[in-house]
Amino acid sequence: MRKVTPILQTLICYLFIVLFVYAAVSKLIDFETFQTQLGQSPLLASYAIPISYIVITIELVTAVLLMFDRFRIIALQISLLLMVMFTTYIVIILNFTAFTPCSCGGVLEKLGWTEHLIFNGVFVGLALIGIRIANNSQVGKRYIIQQSIIILIGIVSISILYGLSEKKSQYNNAFTRKYIPHLAEKQTTFDLESTGYYIAGIDSCYLYLANTETPLFLKRYDYLANQMKDIKLEIEQYNLPYKRVIAYVQIPYFYLGDGSVGILFRGKIDDWKAKTISKGEVYYNQFVVADSSKFGIATYSTKVKANVLGLLSEHQLQLNYNSLEKKLDGTFESDGLDMQTKIGVLVKLHFYN
């Protein structure tokens, strides 16, 4: 045993050195992602920045201390403290919070929570064995009390940190973003073979894709069958100088509109044949569907010489001249990529009022 114990102690120290160096380097390689993951943790979100630096520093310093015999006892005790803290973190995450990303990095990030607990438990045991071997003078109650205090410090410190983090995130109605991981999962991949596609509609069974270059063709993706189907749309008037046709699908109808010629079509998805429901009443830049007979539009008003929002329904047009704020020329600052959001808000306000 006298020959085996030094070898065992050295082996334990080497295992911890490899663990801490690997974990620290993995975090440093993708440091920004590591900080982001900590920021998403419901336990550490409020202290993500300082903790990201402290954890890496302690891991590297502990790994260096483990290389020298004179510091091995204190280094093994720090290792025990770290592993207890990591284990307590996982226990709190599993039992008292809704979710958390893994912030370990590297191969350890691939472990499940059960495997992670087992992994940490093994290294807690190795730390206790290493401390016992390194300090033969401490036996019995003194050894047990000393290590119990270290374990207790690790558990209490993480528990206090959890309480403080929750208090800080809720203090004065603080706005802390917590992103749920894996909310959207990849289902499949399709090669659309060209660019210019946008989402025209979504329902419980299908996803509809339209293309700005081929506006009279839709692609329909079936979630359950995992199949893509091409659909040809038919309209009443083909001889107009169309420039920017936009398609929407809202079951049981589909809609086509081109503001450059001031026309709107509506048809049923049973036969994909559209009829004209508005022509020449207004020329618009964008439109959104409110229901089967009401549409929100964005258009340019010669009256106020600015972009305005409006509601088109049953051949009636209502314009709201105050919905967009004009500061300088009235054209560019009241237009933009979020125009559809503004139109949608105006339509909702109209319905509720």
Secondary structure, DSSP 8 states (H G I E B T S, - for coil): -TTHHHHHHHHHHHHHHHHHHHHHHHHHHTHHHHHHHHHH-TTTGGGHHHHHHHHHHHHHHHHHHTTSGGGHHHHHHHHHHHHHHHHHHHHHHHHH-S-----S-GGGGGS-HHHHHHHHHHHHHHHHHHHHHH-TT--THHHHHHHHHHHHHHHHHHHHHHHHHHHHHHGGG-------TTSS--------SSS-EEEEEE-SSEEEEEESSSTTEEEEEETTTTEEEEEE-B-S---S--S--EEEEETTEEEEEETTTTEEEEEETTTTEEEEEEESS---SEEEEEETTEEEEEEEETTTTEEEEEEEETTEEEEETTSS---SSSSSTT-STTHHHHHHHHHHHHHH-
